Amino acid sequence: MTAQVDYLAVLFTTTSGASGDLLGSDEKELLQLVWQLVDVKNKKLGRVNNLLIKPELSNLTEEKEETGEEVREEEENGSSADLVSRATNLESALNQFHLRLTNEVNSTGAGTSVYLCTDGQLHIRQVIHPEAAGKNLLVPECFYSFFDLRKEFRKNFPTSDVKALDVHFMAESLNVPVDPPAMLDPAAMLAPEAAVQQVQTMASIVLALLSEPLCHMFSHPERVSEKFETGTCSKMEKVCDNTVIRARGLPWQSSDQDIARFFRGLNIAKGGAALCLNAQGRRNGEALVRFVNEEHRDLALQRHKHHMGNRYIEVYKATGEDFLKIAGGTSNEVAMFLSREDQVIVRMRGLPFTATHEQVLDFFAQGEGPKDSCPVSGGKDGILFVRYPDGRPTGDAFVLFACDEQAQCALRKHKDILGKRYIELFKSTAAEVQQVLNRYSSAPLIPVAPAPLVSVLPTVSLLPPPGSVRDCLRLRGLPYTATIEDILTFLGEFTQDIRPHGVHMVLNQQGRPSGDCFIQMTSAERAFLASQRLHKQVMSGQRGVNSRYVEVFPCSAEEMGLVLMGGSLSHTHAHTHSRSRSGTGLSPPPCLSPPTYSFTPAPTVLPAEAAALYPPIGQMLLTPRPLPPGHAYYPPSAQLYMNYAAYYPSPPGSPNTVGFFPSPSPLSSPGGLVRMPGLAYSNGVKDLINAMQGYQYAHEDGLIHAHGPVNAHDLTRTLLTQPKEWSPAEVGPLLSSGLIGQSSGDVSLMPLSPLMTKPGGQYLDLTLL
């Protein structure tokens, strides 16, 4: 848009921190405003004005503060500016600047249109607007449009790089007399007198551009957005990767307007602030922001670790694809809902599944007086219920209000009752609406089950069958400082009913306690009795602090395994068997879309020809024995397939069985001994265990060595456990006889070759499954 320019106010600012290309990057306060008026039509210069600002949060030492008054007096007396004045704070300084500039323009009488002109973008976008926004100050209208002297110079010298330009280079190119530049440290504060010289040189450059032979026209000023515009974004829209940033560390209650205030001075694209949600649909403190061009994105990156309130915000580069995943949408219903501009969105969470539009309208209309009533904008059209693809309600809804005052009135109804439930209310954004709708209505992330975790894992349903033995306990709401000892103390007399290694502390992805715990009990009766006596009893953490009541529910081993795999478990429907599987309160792990997880048949370990040479182990490896359905063995590597919200069992309280977390019921199935000749000397116990993972053993099996018995009732279930070193004297008779085990009673001797040797002639008795 072409603008009529009668005057240009050449402006230069200094702060108490860095200068040059780093100006404004350290969030320091504004100290000085220097400007000079240029009459564009008559090509005349006005007087130089120097306005000194007293910082509110000065970092000066006491010694500097004592001499500060003397320094200011010297500046005023020795300054080359025509008029030097002071301001007590930023608000007073901005008002003085606007008043004096207006008076000077009116006194000249050659026109009324005046625009600012600065050396680059930093003085306006990175200094004045951010500091004013941080102090909740209104900026005069003249600061919302300005000319960038570097860009205007480049229009006449296209070969110049805008980022490499400076006042000295432009002056030399236009034959403007200028003193040689001093070597200044960009990280150091610029001297007040240097700012006056900069303004005088810039004013001379402007006159040179206006004069012949260039006769440059200042017609297209830079614009600063006064207000963030909400809007929608389609997934089909192309978003440039060089215009998107990721902001991290936002307060949980922040909105898109708070994000726009943090980036005040930079132009955010319409609907370009998208708050990110976690797996539970809550804000995770991150946002993706899309700017109008790459230049504004680069300026936004300079605000890395600037503050929003008491929190510093991290700013990083992001991609257009990241932004579309959060803010992009395809629903026409959502597009129509968000098409109403100048509306404030409020999110409702926890609605009854039977809630209707009329109930929501009545919820916001009720109140003791007119001030408590907040009508929904558009009536029923201003309410959007969030539903699953099959039409079932999720308990979420979004409501539109005409203005921010009505929205604030609505937010005061936070946790009021609708039906029999309290309703949570939050100020929301258009991007959050899209994100929530995308989360509930999109297709599964993984349409097909991934490759099996372990080749010999059984075919097992993710959801436990109804009627499973509920011989486990789930503890929910534990203090985050609670230890296993605290849990045992809490259980009291029921501690003796816990199975060995039966306490499973559940940690989140960061390795911190999630407040959940599973306990394997000896019987379903004791588990039920413990849940009846201990439910909602108070538990204290370490040193008796962080006392909380703990919810205790009975559950099955399969349900416990499901949660450890990353699924979710709700106790509210745990006892309801008349409902369908979808109403049991269980959900599969987040990454798995099918209702069941079917593994491919276990492949053979040996070819048939080789298996015939090694009976009976050959037949065992030829057809690996499948585990019965429902036996919950979950390898730790399963977490590779989980999302970041999955649960993981903690090492201290989990079973110490290598590689697996078994269910409490032992299996009684036939097995066999394993002979492994030809092993390399470098093989260790872990190598053998890893090779045989997936094959079971009996808990009561004994140790086989030169003086130990085998399992008396089942030879094929004998287990080698603790490694035992044999001396060469002991090994000799064994090698000559080919026997390393003896039986008791009528059981015959069992031949088994030595498995491994160690340097020095010693033999190891190894663990086999």
Disulfide bonds with the S-S distance in Angstrom:
none
